[in-house]
Amino acid sequence: AVCMTKSLVLSILEPRMSFLGLDLWRDELISCLERVQVADATSLATEVETVCQNLAMYEWMEGVSLLESAVWKMKVEEEKATRKDTRESCRVNCGGSIVLANV
C-alpha cells in the first residue's frame, strides 16, 4: 500500500516538479518520497505533507529567482547595457530587492 501511495503521490507532484529549475531540488523530493517507510496512514500523511511543503518552498524560491531575473533584464534593456560592469551595476541597482521584499 505504501509503494502504491508513493507512486500515486509522485505522479501527482511530477508535473509541478518538472517546472523546478534545479535538478537537485527535483532529485531531493523524489529521494524523500522513495525513503518513506511508514507503518500507518497518519505517518504516511505526515511524510507526504513534508514533501509537499518542500515542493511549495522550492516553487516559491524558483518564482522569486525568475522575478529577480526579469527585473534585472528590464533594467539592463532600459540602460542598453553592453559592458559587463554596466550589466553588474544594473543587477545591483535594478530595484529587485524592493520588489522581492514585497513578494
Distance bins in CASP14 RR format, pairs under 12 A and 6 or more apart:
PFRMAT RR
TARGET T0000
AUTHOR 0000-0000-0000
RMODE 2
METHOD distances of the structure
MODEL  1
1 7 0 0 0 0 0 1 0 0 0 0 0
1 8 0 0 0 0 0 1 0 0 0 0 0
1 36 0 0 0 0 0 1 0 0 0 0 0
1 38 0 0 0 0 1 0 0 0 0 0 0
1 39 0 0 0 0 0 1 0 0 0 0 0
1 40 0 0 0 0 0 1 0 0 0 0 0
1 41 0 0 0 0 1 0 0 0 0 0 0
1 44 0 0 0 0 1 0 0 0 0 0 0
2 8 0 0 0 0 0 1 0 0 0 0 0
2 9 0 0 0 0 0 1 0 0 0 0 0
2 33 0 0 0 0 0 1 0 0 0 0 0
2 34 0 0 0 0 0 1 0 0 0 0 0
2 35 0 0 0 0 0 1 0 0 0 0 0
2 36 1 0 0 1 0 0 0 0 0 0 0
2 37 1 0 0 1 0 0 0 0 0 0 0
2 38 1 0 0 1 0 0 0 0 0 0 0
2 39 0 0 0 0 1 0 0 0 0 0 0
2 40 0 0 0 0 1 0 0 0 0 0 0
2 41 0 0 0 0 1 0 0 0 0 0 0
2 43 0 0 0 0 1 0 0 0 0 0 0
2 44 1 0 0 1 0 0 0 0 0 0 0
2 45 0 0 0 0 0 1 0 0 0 0 0
2 47 0 0 0 0 1 0 0 0 0 0 0
2 48 0 0 0 0 0 1 0 0 0 0 0
3 9 0 0 0 0 0 1 0 0 0 0 0
3 10 0 0 0 0 0 1 0 0 0 0 0
3 33 0 0 0 0 0 1 0 0 0 0 0
3 34 0 0 0 0 1 0 0 0 0 0 0
3 36 0 0 0 0 1 0 0 0 0 0 0
3 37 0 0 0 0 0 1 0 0 0 0 0
3 38 0 0 0 0 0 1 0 0 0 0 0
3 44 0 0 0 0 0 1 0 0 0 0 0
4 10 0 0 0 0 0 1 0 0 0 0 0
4 11 0 0 0 0 0 1 0 0 0 0 0
4 36 0 0 0 0 0 1 0 0 0 0 0
4 44 0 0 0 0 0 1 0 0 0 0 0
5 11 0 0 0 0 0 1 0 0 0 0 0
5 12 0 0 0 0 0 1 0 0 0 0 0
5 33 0 0 0 0 1 0 0 0 0 0 0
5 36 0 0 0 0 1 0 0 0 0 0 0
5 37 0 0 0 0 0 1 0 0 0 0 0
5 38 0 0 0 0 1 0 0 0 0 0 0
5 40 0 0 0 0 0 1 0 0 0 0 0
5 41 0 0 0 0 1 0 0 0 0 0 0
5 43 0 0 0 0 0 1 0 0 0 0 0
5 44 1 0 0 1 0 0 0 0 0 0 0
5 45 0 0 0 0 1 0 0 0 0 0 0
5 47 0 0 0 0 1 0 0 0 0 0 0
5 48 1 0 0 1 0 0 0 0 0 0 0
5 51 0 0 0 0 0 1 0 0 0 0 0
6 12 0 0 0 0 0 1 0 0 0 0 0
6 13 0 0 0 0 0 1 0 0 0 0 0
6 29 0 0 0 0 0 1 0 0 0 0 0
6 30 0 0 0 0 1 0 0 0 0 0 0
6 31 0 0 0 0 0 1 0 0 0 0 0
6 32 0 0 0 0 0 1 0 0 0 0 0
6 33 1 0 1 0 0 0 0 0 0 0 0
6 34 1 0 0 1 0 0 0 0 0 0 0
6 35 0 0 0 0 1 0 0 0 0 0 0
6 36 1 0 1 0 0 0 0 0 0 0 0
6 37 0 0 0 0 1 0 0 0 0 0 0
6 38 0 0 0 0 1 0 0 0 0 0 0
6 44 0 0 0 0 1 0 0 0 0 0 0
6 47 0 0 0 0 1 0 0 0 0 0 0
6 48 0 0 0 0 1 0 0 0 0 0 0
6 51 0 0 0 0 1 0 0 0 0 0 0
7 13 0 0 0 0 0 1 0 0 0 0 0
7 14 0 0 0 0 0 1 0 0 0 0 0
7 30 0 0 0 0 0 1 0 0 0 0 0
7 33 0 0 0 0 1 0 0 0 0 0 0
7 34 0 0 0 0 0 1 0 0 0 0 0
7 36 0 0 0 0 0 1 0 0 0 0 0
8 14 0 0 0 0 0 1 0 0 0 0 0
8 33 0 0 0 0 0 1 0 0 0 0 0
8 44 0 0 0 0 0 1 0 0 0 0 0
8 48 0 0 0 0 1 0 0 0 0 0 0
9 16 0 0 0 0 0 1 0 0 0 0 0
9 17 0 0 0 0 0 1 0 0 0 0 0
9 29 0 0 0 0 0 1 0 0 0 0 0
9 30 0 0 0 0 0 1 0 0 0 0 0
9 32 0 0 0 0 0 1 0 0 0 0 0
9 33 1 0 0 1 0 0 0 0 0 0 0
9 34 0 0 0 0 0 1 0 0 0 0 0
9 36 0 0 0 0 1 0 0 0 0 0 0
9 44 0 0 0 0 1 0 0 0 0 0 0
9 45 0 0 0 0 0 1 0 0 0 0 0
9 47 0 0 0 0 1 0 0 0 0 0 0
9 48 1 0 1 0 0 0 0 0 0 0 0
9 49 0 0 0 0 0 1 0 0 0 0 0
9 50 0 0 0 0 0 1 0 0 0 0 0
9 51 1 0 0 1 0 0 0 0 0 0 0
9 52 0 0 0 0 1 0 0 0 0 0 0
9 55 0 0 0 0 0 1 0 0 0 0 0
10 16 0 0 0 0 0 1 0 0 0 0 0
10 17 0 0 0 0 1 0 0 0 0 0 0
10 18 0 0 0 0 0 1 0 0 0 0 0
10 26 0 0 0 0 0 1 0 0 0 0 0
10 29 0 0 0 0 1 0 0 0 0 0 0
10 30 1 0 0 1 0 0 0 0 0 0 0
10 31 0 0 0 0 0 1 0 0 0 0 0
10 32 0 0 0 0 0 1 0 0 0 0 0
10 33 1 0 1 0 0 0 0 0 0 0 0
10 34 0 0 0 0 1 0 0 0 0 0 0
10 36 0 0 0 0 0 1 0 0 0 0 0
10 48 0 0 0 0 0 1 0 0 0 0 0
10 51 0 0 0 0 1 0 0 0 0 0 0
10 52 0 0 0 0 0 1 0 0 0 0 0
10 55 0 0 0 0 0 1 0 0 0 0 0
11 17 0 0 0 0 0 1 0 0 0 0 0
11 18 0 0 0 0 0 1 0 0 0 0 0
11 30 0 0 0 0 0 1 0 0 0 0 0
11 33 0 0 0 0 0 1 0 0 0 0 0
12 33 0 0 0 0 0 1 0 0 0 0 0
12 48 0 0 0 0 1 0 0 0 0 0 0
12 51 0 0 0 0 0 1 0 0 0 0 0
12 52 0 0 0 0 1 0 0 0 0 0 0
12 55 0 0 0 0 0 1 0 0 0 0 0
13 19 0 0 0 0 0 1 0 0 0 0 0
13 20 0 0 0 0 0 1 0 0 0 0 0
13 25 0 0 0 0 0 1 0 0 0 0 0
13 26 0 0 0 0 1 0 0 0 0 0 0
13 29 1 0 0 1 0 0 0 0 0 0 0
13 30 0 0 0 0 1 0 0 0 0 0 0
13 32 0 0 0 0 0 1 0 0 0 0 0
13 33 0 0 0 0 1 0 0 0 0 0 0
13 48 0 0 0 0 1 0 0 0 0 0 0
13 49 0 0 0 0 0 1 0 0 0 0 0
13 51 1 0 0 1 0 0 0 0 0 0 0
13 52 1 0 0 1 0 0 0 0 0 0 0
13 53 0 0 0 0 0 1 0 0 0 0 0
13 54 0 0 0 0 0 1 0 0 0 0 0
13 55 1 0 0 1 0 0 0 0 0 0 0
13 56 0 0 0 0 0 1 0 0 0 0 0
13 58 0 0 0 0 0 1 0 0 0 0 0
13 59 0 0 0 0 0 1 0 0 0 0 0
14 20 0 0 0 0 0 1 0 0 0 0 0
14 26 0 0 0 0 1 0 0 0 0 0 0
14 29 0 0 0 0 1 0 0 0 0 0 0
14 30 0 0 0 0 1 0 0 0 0 0 0
14 33 0 0 0 0 0 1 0 0 0 0 0
14 51 0 0 0 0 0 1 0 0 0 0 0
14 55 0 0 0 0 0 1 0 0 0 0 0
15 26 0 0 0 0 0 1 0 0 0 0 0
15 55 0 0 0 0 0 1 0 0 0 0 0
15 59 0 0 0 0 0 1 0 0 0 0 0
16 25 0 0 0 0 0 1 0 0 0 0 0
16 26 0 0 0 0 0 1 0 0 0 0 0
16 29 0 0 0 0 1 0 0 0 0 0 0
16 51 0 0 0 0 0 1 0 0 0 0 0
16 52 0 0 0 0 1 0 0 0 0 0 0
16 54 0 0 0 0 0 1 0 0 0 0 0
16 55 1 0 0 1 0 0 0 0 0 0 0
16 56 0 0 0 0 1 0 0 0 0 0 0
16 58 0 0 0 0 1 0 0 0 0 0 0
16 59 1 0 0 1 0 0 0 0 0 0 0
16 62 0 0 0 0 0 1 0 0 0 0 0
17 23 0 0 0 0 0 1 0 0 0 0 0
17 24 0 0 0 0 0 1 0 0 0 0 0
17 25 1 0 0 1 0 0 0 0 0 0 0
17 26 1 0 1 0 0 0 0 0 0 0 0
17 27 0 0 0 0 1 0 0 0 0 0 0
17 28 0 0 0 0 0 1 0 0 0 0 0
17 29 1 0 1 0 0 0 0 0 0 0 0
17 30 1 0 0 1 0 0 0 0 0 0 0
17 31 0 0 0 0 0 1 0 0 0 0 0
17 32 0 0 0 0 0 1 0 0 0 0 0
17 33 0 0 0 0 0 1 0 0 0 0 0
17 51 0 0 0 0 1 0 0 0 0 0 0
17 52 0 0 0 0 0 1 0 0 0 0 0
17 54 0 0 0 0 0 1 0 0 0 0 0
17 55 1 0 0 1 0 0 0 0 0 0 0
17 56 0 0 0 0 0 1 0 0 0 0 0
17 58 0 0 0 0 1 0 0 0 0 0 0
17 59 0 0 0 0 1 0 0 0 0 0 0
17 62 0 0 0 0 0 1 0 0 0 0 0
18 25 0 0 0 0 0 1 0 0 0 0 0
18 26 1 0 0 1 0 0 0 0 0 0 0
18 29 0 0 0 0 0 1 0 0 0 0 0
18 30 0 0 0 0 0 1 0 0 0 0 0
18 55 0 0 0 0 0 1 0 0 0 0 0
18 59 0 0 0 0 0 1 0 0 0 0 0
18 62 0 0 0 0 0 1 0 0 0 0 0
19 25 0 0 0 0 0 1 0 0 0 0 0
19 26 0 0 0 0 1 0 0 0 0 0 0
19 55 0 0 0 0 0 1 0 0 0 0 0
19 58 0 0 0 0 1 0 0 0 0 0 0
19 59 1 0 0 1 0 0 0 0 0 0 0
19 62 1 0 0 1 0 0 0 0 0 0 0
19 63 0 0 0 0 1 0 0 0 0 0 0
19 66 0 0 0 0 0 1 0 0 0 0 0
20 26 1 0 1 0 0 0 0 0 0 0 0
20 27 0 0 0 0 1 0 0 0 0 0 0
20 28 0 0 0 0 1 0 0 0 0 0 0
20 29 0 0 0 0 1 0 0 0 0 0 0
20 30 0 0 0 0 0 1 0 0 0 0 0
20 54 0 0 0 0 0 1 0 0 0 0 0
20 55 0 0 0 0 1 0 0 0 0 0 0
20 56 0 0 0 0 0 1 0 0 0 0 0
20 57 0 0 0 0 0 1 0 0 0 0 0
20 58 1 0 1 0 0 0 0 0 0 0 0
20 59 1 0 0 1 0 0 0 0 0 0 0
20 60 0 0 0 0 0 1 0 0 0 0 0
20 61 0 0 0 0 1 0 0 0 0 0 0
20 62 1 0 1 0 0 0 0 0 0 0 0
20 63 0 0 0 0 0 1 0 0 0 0 0
20 65 0 0 0 0 0 1 0 0 0 0 0
20 66 0 0 0 0 0 1 0 0 0 0 0
21 27 0 0 0 0 0 1 0 0 0 0 0
21 58 0 0 0 0 1 0 0 0 0 0 0
21 59 0 0 0 0 0 1 0 0 0 0 0
21 61 0 0 0 0 1 0 0 0 0 0 0
21 62 1 0 0 1 0 0 0 0 0 0 0
21 63 0 0 0 0 1 0 0 0 0 0 0
21 65 0 0 0 0 1 0 0 0 0 0 0
21 66 0 0 0 0 1 0 0 0 0 0 0
21 69 0 0 0 0 0 1 0 0 0 0 0
22 28 0 0 0 0 1 0 0 0 0 0 0
22 29 0 0 0 0 0 1 0 0 0 0 0
22 58 1 0 0 1 0 0 0 0 0 0 0
22 59 0 0 0 0 0 1 0 0 0 0 0
22 61 0 0 0 0 1 0 0 0 0 0 0
22 62 1 0 0 1 0 0 0 0 0 0 0
22 65 0 0 0 0 1 0 0 0 0 0 0
23 29 0 0 0 0 0 1 0 0 0 0 0
23 30 0 0 0 0 0 1 0 0 0 0 0
23 31 0 0 0 0 0 1 0 0 0 0 0
23 58 0 0 0 0 0 1 0 0 0 0 0
24 30 0 0 0 0 0 1 0 0 0 0 0
24 31 0 0 0 0 0 1 0 0 0 0 0
24 58 0 0 0 0 1 0 0 0 0 0 0
24 61 0 0 0 0 0 1 0 0 0 0 0
25 31 0 0 0 0 0 1 0 0 0 0 0
25 32 0 0 0 0 0 1 0 0 0 0 0
25 51 0 0 0 0 0 1 0 0 0 0 0
25 54 0 0 0 0 1 0 0 0 0 0 0
25 55 0 0 0 0 1 0 0 0 0 0 0
25 56 0 0 0 0 0 1 0 0 0 0 0
25 57 0 0 0 0 1 0 0 0 0 0 0
25 58 1 0 1 0 0 0 0 0 0 0 0
25 59 0 0 0 0 1 0 0 0 0 0 0
25 60 0 0 0 0 0 1 0 0 0 0 0
25 61 0 0 0 0 1 0 0 0 0 0 0
25 62 0 0 0 0 1 0 0 0 0 0 0
25 65 0 0 0 0 0 1 0 0 0 0 0
26 32 0 0 0 0 0 1 0 0 0 0 0
26 33 0 0 0 0 0 1 0 0 0 0 0
26 51 0 0 0 0 0 1 0 0 0 0 0
26 54 0 0 0 0 0 1 0 0 0 0 0
26 55 0 0 0 0 1 0 0 0 0 0 0
26 58 0 0 0 0 1 0 0 0 0 0 0
26 59 0 0 0 0 0 1 0 0 0 0 0
26 62 0 0 0 0 0 1 0 0 0 0 0
27 33 0 0 0 0 0 1 0 0 0 0 0
27 34 0 0 0 0 0 1 0 0 0 0 0
27 58 0 0 0 0 0 1 0 0 0 0 0
28 34 0 0 0 0 0 1 0 0 0 0 0
28 35 0 0 0 0 0 1 0 0 0 0 0
28 50 0 0 0 0 0 1 0 0 0 0 0
28 51 0 0 0 0 1 0 0 0 0 0 0
28 54 1 0 0 1 0 0 0 0 0 0 0
28 55 0 0 0 0 1 0 0 0 0 0 0
28 57 0 0 0 0 0 1 0 0 0 0 0
28 58 0 0 0 0 1 0 0 0 0 0 0
29 35 0 0 0 0 0 1 0 0 0 0 0
29 36 0 0 0 0 0 1 0 0 0 0 0
29 47 0 0 0 0 0 1 0 0 0 0 0
29 48 0 0 0 0 0 1 0 0 0 0 0
29 50 0 0 0 0 0 1 0 0 0 0 0
29 51 1 0 1 0 0 0 0 0 0 0 0
29 52 0 0 0 0 1 0 0 0 0 0 0
29 53 0 0 0 0 0 1 0 0 0 0 0
29 54 1 0 0 1 0 0 0 0 0 0 0
29 55 1 0 1 0 0 0 0 0 0 0 0
29 56 0 0 0 0 0 1 0 0 0 0 0
29 57 0 0 0 0 0 1 0 0 0 0 0
29 58 1 0 0 1 0 0 0 0 0 0 0
29 59 0 0 0 0 0 1 0 0 0 0 0
30 36 0 0 0 0 0 1 0 0 0 0 0
30 51 0 0 0 0 1 0 0 0 0 0 0
30 54 0 0 0 0 0 1 0 0 0 0 0
30 55 0 0 0 0 0 1 0 0 0 0 0
31 51 0 0 0 0 1 0 0 0 0 0 0
31 54 0 0 0 0 0 1 0 0 0 0 0
32 47 1 0 0 1 0 0 0 0 0 0 0
32 48 0 0 0 0 1 0 0 0 0 0 0
32 49 0 0 0 0 0 1 0 0 0 0 0
32 50 1 0 0 1 0 0 0 0 0 0 0
32 51 1 0 1 0 0 0 0 0 0 0 0
32 52 0 0 0 0 0 1 0 0 0 0 0
32 53 0 0 0 0 0 1 0 0 0 0 0
32 54 1 0 0 1 0 0 0 0 0 0 0
32 55 0 0 0 0 1 0 0 0 0 0 0
32 58 0 0 0 0 0 1 0 0 0 0 0
33 44 0 0 0 0 0 1 0 0 0 0 0
33 47 0 0 0 0 1 0 0 0 0 0 0
33 48 1 0 0 1 0 0 0 0 0 0 0
33 50 0 0 0 0 1 0 0 0 0 0 0
33 51 1 0 1 0 0 0 0 0 0 0 0
33 52 0 0 0 0 0 1 0 0 0 0 0
33 54 0 0 0 0 0 1 0 0 0 0 0
33 55 0 0 0 0 0 1 0 0 0 0 0
34 47 0 0 0 0 0 1 0 0 0 0 0
34 51 0 0 0 0 0 1 0 0 0 0 0
35 47 0 0 0 0 1 0 0 0 0 0 0
35 50 0 0 0 0 0 1 0 0 0 0 0
35 51 0 0 0 0 0 1 0 0 0 0 0
36 43 0 0 0 0 1 0 0 0 0 0 0
36 44 1 0 0 1 0 0 0 0 0 0 0
36 45 0 0 0 0 0 1 0 0 0 0 0
36 46 0 0 0 0 1 0 0 0 0 0 0
36 47 1 0 1 0 0 0 0 0 0 0 0
36 48 1 0 0 1 0 0 0 0 0 0 0
36 49 0 0 0 0 0 1 0 0 0 0 0
36 50 0 0 0 0 1 0 0 0 0 0 0
36 51 0 0 0 0 1 0 0 0 0 0 0
37 43 0 0 0 0 1 0 0 0 0 0 0
37 44 0 0 0 0 1 0 0 0 0 0 0
37 47 0 0 0 0 1 0 0 0 0 0 0
38 44 1 0 1 0 0 0 0 0 0 0 0
38 45 0 0 0 0 1 0 0 0 0 0 0
38 46 0 0 0 0 1 0 0 0 0 0 0
38 47 1 0 0 1 0 0 0 0 0 0 0
38 48 0 0 0 0 1 0 0 0 0 0 0
38 50 0 0 0 0 0 1 0 0 0 0 0
39 47 0 0 0 0 0 1 0 0 0 0 0
40 46 0 0 0 0 1 0 0 0 0 0 0
40 47 0 0 0 0 0 1 0 0 0 0 0
41 47 0 0 0 0 0 1 0 0 0 0 0
41 48 0 0 0 0 0 1 0 0 0 0 0
42 48 0 0 0 0 0 1 0 0 0 0 0
42 49 0 0 0 0 0 1 0 0 0 0 0
43 49 0 0 0 0 0 1 0 0 0 0 0
43 50 0 0 0 0 0 1 0 0 0 0 0
44 50 0 0 0 0 0 1 0 0 0 0 0
44 51 0 0 0 0 0 1 0 0 0 0 0
45 51 0 0 0 0 0 1 0 0 0 0 0
45 52 0 0 0 0 0 1 0 0 0 0 0
46 52 0 0 0 0 0 1 0 0 0 0 0
46 53 0 0 0 0 0 1 0 0 0 0 0
47 53 0 0 0 0 0 1 0 0 0 0 0
47 54 0 0 0 0 0 1 0 0 0 0 0
48 54 0 0 0 0 0 1 0 0 0 0 0
48 55 0 0 0 0 0 1 0 0 0 0 0
49 55 0 0 0 0 0 1 0 0 0 0 0
49 56 0 0 0 0 0 1 0 0 0 0 0
50 56 0 0 0 0 0 1 0 0 0 0 0
50 57 0 0 0 0 0 1 0 0 0 0 0
51 57 0 0 0 0 0 1 0 0 0 0 0
51 58 0 0 0 0 0 1 0 0 0 0 0
52 58 0 0 0 0 0 1 0 0 0 0 0
52 59 0 0 0 0 0 1 0 0 0 0 0
53 59 0 0 0 0 0 1 0 0 0 0 0
53 60 0 0 0 0 0 1 0 0 0 0 0
54 60 0 0 0 0 0 1 0 0 0 0 0
54 61 0 0 0 0 0 1 0 0 0 0 0
55 61 0 0 0 0 0 1 0 0 0 0 0
55 62 0 0 0 0 0 1 0 0 0 0 0
56 62 0 0 0 0 0 1 0 0 0 0 0
56 63 0 0 0 0 0 1 0 0 0 0 0
57 63 0 0 0 0 0 1 0 0 0 0 0
57 64 0 0 0 0 0 1 0 0 0 0 0
58 64 0 0 0 0 0 1 0 0 0 0 0
58 65 0 0 0 0 0 1 0 0 0 0 0
59 65 0 0 0 0 0 1 0 0 0 0 0
59 66 0 0 0 0 0 1 0 0 0 0 0
60 66 0 0 0 0 0 1 0 0 0 0 0
60 67 0 0 0 0 0 1 0 0 0 0 0
60 100 0 0 0 0 0 1 0 0 0 0 0
60 103 0 0 0 0 1 0 0 0 0 0 0
61 67 0 0 0 0 0 1 0 0 0 0 0
61 68 0 0 0 0 0 1 0 0 0 0 0
61 100 0 0 0 0 0 1 0 0 0 0 0
61 103 0 0 0 0 0 1 0 0 0 0 0
62 68 0 0 0 0 0 1 0 0 0 0 0
62 69 0 0 0 0 0 1 0 0 0 0 0
63 69 0 0 0 0 1 0 0 0 0 0 0
63 70 0 0 0 0 1 0 0 0 0 0 0
63 71 0 0 0 0 0 1 0 0 0 0 0
63 99 0 0 0 0 0 1 0 0 0 0 0
63 100 0 0 0 0 1 0 0 0 0 0 0
63 103 0 0 0 0 1 0 0 0 0 0 0
64 70 0 0 0 0 0 1 0 0 0 0 0
64 71 0 0 0 0 0 1 0 0 0 0 0
64 96 0 0 0 0 1 0 0 0 0 0 0
64 97 0 0 0 0 0 1 0 0 0 0 0
64 99 0 0 0 0 1 0 0 0 0 0 0
64 100 1 0 1 0 0 0 0 0 0 0 0
64 101 0 0 0 0 0 1 0 0 0 0 0
64 102 0 0 0 0 0 1 0 0 0 0 0
64 103 1 0 0 1 0 0 0 0 0 0 0
65 71 0 0 0 0 0 1 0 0 0 0 0
65 72 0 0 0 0 0 1 0 0 0 0 0
65 96 0 0 0 0 0 1 0 0 0 0 0
65 100 0 0 0 0 1 0 0 0 0 0 0
65 103 0 0 0 0 0 1 0 0 0 0 0
66 72 0 0 0 0 0 1 0 0 0 0 0
66 73 0 0 0 0 0 1 0 0 0 0 0
66 99 0 0 0 0 0 1 0 0 0 0 0
66 100 0 0 0 0 0 1 0 0 0 0 0
66 103 0 0 0 0 0 1 0 0 0 0 0
67 73 0 0 0 0 0 1 0 0 0 0 0
67 74 0 0 0 0 0 1 0 0 0 0 0
67 94 0 0 0 0 0 1 0 0 0 0 0
67 95 0 0 0 0 0 1 0 0 0 0 0
67 96 1 0 0 1 0 0 0 0 0 0 0
67 97 0 0 0 0 0 1 0 0 0 0 0
67 98 0 0 0 0 0 1 0 0 0 0 0
67 99 1 0 0 1 0 0 0 0 0 0 0
67 100 1 0 0 1 0 0 0 0 0 0 0
67 101 0 0 0 0 0 1 0 0 0 0 0
67 102 0 0 0 0 0 1 0 0 0 0 0
67 103 1 0 0 1 0 0 0 0 0 0 0
68 74 0 0 0 0 0 1 0 0 0 0 0
68 75 0 0 0 0 0 1 0 0 0 0 0
68 91 0 0 0 0 1 0 0 0 0 0 0
68 92 0 0 0 0 0 1 0 0 0 0 0
68 94 0 0 0 0 1 0 0 0 0 0 0
68 95 0 0 0 0 1 0 0 0 0 0 0
68 96 1 0 1 0 0 0 0 0 0 0 0
68 97 0 0 0 0 1 0 0 0 0 0 0
68 98 0 0 0 0 0 1 0 0 0 0 0
68 99 1 0 0 1 0 0 0 0 0 0 0
68 100 1 0 0 1 0 0 0 0 0 0 0
68 101 0 0 0 0 0 1 0 0 0 0 0
68 103 0 0 0 0 1 0 0 0 0 0 0
69 75 0 0 0 0 0 1 0 0 0 0 0
69 76 0 0 0 0 0 1 0 0 0 0 0
69 90 0 0 0 0 0 1 0 0 0 0 0
69 91 0 0 0 0 1 0 0 0 0 0 0
69 94 0 0 0 0 1 0 0 0 0 0 0
69 96 0 0 0 0 1 0 0 0 0 0 0
69 99 0 0 0 0 0 1 0 0 0 0 0
69 100 0 0 0 0 0 1 0 0 0 0 0
70 76 0 0 0 0 0 1 0 0 0 0 0
70 77 0 0 0 0 0 1 0 0 0 0 0
70 94 0 0 0 0 1 0 0 0 0 0 0
70 95 0 0 0 0 0 1 0 0 0 0 0
70 96 0 0 0 0 1 0 0 0 0 0 0
70 99 0 0 0 0 1 0 0 0 0 0 0
70 100 0 0 0 0 0 1 0 0 0 0 0
71 77 0 0 0 0 0 1 0 0 0 0 0
71 78 0 0 0 0 0 1 0 0 0 0 0
71 90 0 0 0 0 1 0 0 0 0 0 0
71 91 0 0 0 0 1 0 0 0 0 0 0
71 92 0 0 0 0 0 1 0 0 0 0 0
71 93 0 0 0 0 0 1 0 0 0 0 0
71 94 1 0 1 0 0 0 0 0 0 0 0
71 95 1 0 0 1 0 0 0 0 0 0 0
71 96 1 0 1 0 0 0 0 0 0 0 0
71 97 0 0 0 0 1 0 0 0 0 0 0
71 98 0 0 0 0 1 0 0 0 0 0 0
71 99 1 0 1 0 0 0 0 0 0 0 0
71 100 0 0 0 0 1 0 0 0 0 0 0
71 102 0 0 0 0 0 1 0 0 0 0 0
71 103 0 0 0 0 0 1 0 0 0 0 0
72 78 0 0 0 0 0 1 0 0 0 0 0
72 79 0 0 0 0 0 1 0 0 0 0 0
72 81 0 0 0 0 0 1 0 0 0 0 0
72 87 0 0 0 0 1 0 0 0 0 0 0
72 88 0 0 0 0 0 1 0 0 0 0 0
72 89 0 0 0 0 0 1 0 0 0 0 0
72 90 1 0 0 1 0 0 0 0 0 0 0
72 91 1 0 1 0 0 0 0 0 0 0 0
72 92 0 0 0 0 1 0 0 0 0 0 0
72 93 0 0 0 0 1 0 0 0 0 0 0
72 94 1 0 1 0 0 0 0 0 0 0 0
72 95 0 0 0 0 1 0 0 0 0 0 0
72 96 1 0 0 1 0 0 0 0 0 0 0
72 97 0 0 0 0 0 1 0 0 0 0 0
72 99 0 0 0 0 0 1 0 0 0 0 0
72 100 0 0 0 0 0 1 0 0 0 0 0
73 79 0 0 0 0 0 1 0 0 0 0 0
73 81 0 0 0 0 0 1 0 0 0 0 0
73 87 0 0 0 0 0 1 0 0 0 0 0
73 90 0 0 0 0 1 0 0 0 0 0 0
73 91 0 0 0 0 1 0 0 0 0 0 0
73 94 0 0 0 0 1 0 0 0 0 0 0
73 96 0 0 0 0 0 1 0 0 0 0 0
74 81 0 0 0 0 0 1 0 0 0 0 0
74 90 0 0 0 0 1 0 0 0 0 0 0
74 91 0 0 0 0 0 1 0 0 0 0 0
74 94 1 0 0 1 0 0 0 0 0 0 0
74 95 0 0 0 0 1 0 0 0 0 0 0
74 96 0 0 0 0 1 0 0 0 0 0 0
74 99 0 0 0 0 0 1 0 0 0 0 0
75 81 0 0 0 0 1 0 0 0 0 0 0
75 86 0 0 0 0 0 1 0 0 0 0 0
75 87 0 0 0 0 1 0 0 0 0 0 0
75 88 0 0 0 0 0 1 0 0 0 0 0
75 89 0 0 0 0 1 0 0 0 0 0 0
75 90 1 0 1 0 0 0 0 0 0 0 0
75 91 1 0 0 1 0 0 0 0 0 0 0
75 92 0 0 0 0 1 0 0 0 0 0 0
75 93 1 0 0 1 0 0 0 0 0 0 0
75 94 1 1 0 0 0 0 0 0 0 0 0
75 95 1 0 0 1 0 0 0 0 0 0 0
75 96 0 0 0 0 1 0 0 0 0 0 0
75 99 0 0 0 0 0 1 0 0 0 0 0
76 82 0 0 0 0 1 0 0 0 0 0 0
76 83 0 0 0 0 0 1 0 0 0 0 0
76 84 0 0 0 0 0 1 0 0 0 0 0
76 86 0 0 0 0 1 0 0 0 0 0 0
76 87 1 0 1 0 0 0 0 0 0 0 0
76 88 0 0 0 0 0 1 0 0 0 0 0
76 89 0 0 0 0 1 0 0 0 0 0 0
76 90 1 0 1 0 0 0 0 0 0 0 0
76 91 1 0 0 1 0 0 0 0 0 0 0
76 92 0 0 0 0 0 1 0 0 0 0 0
76 93 0 0 0 0 0 1 0 0 0 0 0
76 94 1 0 0 1 0 0 0 0 0 0 0
77 87 0 0 0 0 0 1 0 0 0 0 0
77 90 0 0 0 0 1 0 0 0 0 0 0
77 94 0 0 0 0 0 1 0 0 0 0 0
78 86 0 0 0 0 0 1 0 0 0 0 0
78 90 0 0 0 0 1 0 0 0 0 0 0
78 93 0 0 0 0 0 1 0 0 0 0 0
78 94 0 0 0 0 1 0 0 0 0 0 0
78 95 0 0 0 0 0 1 0 0 0 0 0
79 85 0 0 0 0 0 1 0 0 0 0 0
79 86 1 0 0 1 0 0 0 0 0 0 0
79 87 0 0 0 0 1 0 0 0 0 0 0
79 88 0 0 0 0 0 1 0 0 0 0 0
79 89 0 0 0 0 1 0 0 0 0 0 0
79 90 1 0 1 0 0 0 0 0 0 0 0
79 91 0 0 0 0 0 1 0 0 0 0 0
79 93 0 0 0 0 1 0 0 0 0 0 0
79 94 0 0 0 0 1 0 0 0 0 0 0
80 86 0 0 0 0 1 0 0 0 0 0 0
80 87 0 0 0 0 0 1 0 0 0 0 0
80 90 0 0 0 0 0 1 0 0 0 0 0
81 87 1 0 1 0 0 0 0 0 0 0 0
81 88 0 0 0 0 1 0 0 0 0 0 0
81 89 1 0 0 1 0 0 0 0 0 0 0
81 90 1 0 1 0 0 0 0 0 0 0 0
81 91 0 0 0 0 1 0 0 0 0 0 0
81 92 0 0 0 0 0 1 0 0 0 0 0
81 93 0 0 0 0 0 1 0 0 0 0 0
81 94 0 0 0 0 0 1 0 0 0 0 0
82 90 0 0 0 0 0 1 0 0 0 0 0
83 89 0 0 0 0 1 0 0 0 0 0 0
83 90 0 0 0 0 0 1 0 0 0 0 0
84 90 0 0 0 0 0 1 0 0 0 0 0
84 91 0 0 0 0 0 1 0 0 0 0 0
85 91 0 0 0 0 0 1 0 0 0 0 0
85 92 0 0 0 0 0 1 0 0 0 0 0
86 92 0 0 0 0 0 1 0 0 0 0 0
86 93 0 0 0 0 0 1 0 0 0 0 0
86 94 0 0 0 0 0 1 0 0 0 0 0
87 93 0 0 0 0 0 1 0 0 0 0 0
87 94 0 0 0 0 0 1 0 0 0 0 0
88 94 0 0 0 0 0 1 0 0 0 0 0
90 96 0 0 0 0 0 1 0 0 0 0 0
91 97 0 0 0 0 0 1 0 0 0 0 0
94 100 0 0 0 0 0 1 0 0 0 0 0
95 101 0 0 0 0 1 0 0 0 0 0 0
95 102 0 0 0 0 0 1 0 0 0 0 0
96 102 0 0 0 0 1 0 0 0 0 0 0
96 103 0 0 0 0 1 0 0 0 0 0 0
97 103 0 0 0 0 0 1 0 0 0 0 0
END
